[in-house]
Amino acid sequence: MKIKSKTAVAINMFAYGITTIVSTTQEQIDWYFNEFKIQPDKKFGKGAGKDQLCAFLYQQIKREDAFFSSDIFNSEKYPSRWQEFLEDCIAFACIDSYLNNTAVPLVDNPQLVTLLNFMGDTGKINNLPSFSY
């Protein structure tokens, strides 16, 4: 199924042992795949190549996942670090899928649409509206 480019999608990082789901767009995923396809290997990982970049990103996101999992408020305390972690998750999922010729592990759940309405570009849930009981 082809997803409209601006349609929000979510990458299930649990497939890689990373305890988060990251919000992105099909357009961003397509951009990464295009870059990996058209750019020479030496353009990635400071000349080390796509395989080394993939390995580096995986180690990086595992370390950051442990940091953000250790304190649920770390994403609020360190918003730029959180944003970089989410971007690295997207890049890793794309390069891993590109190198292994597999699909990016998207969340396939109709209820996700409701959740994504509350998510911003950072992949973090925005403030939910308050309800009176």
Disulfide bonds with the S-S distance in Angstrom:
none
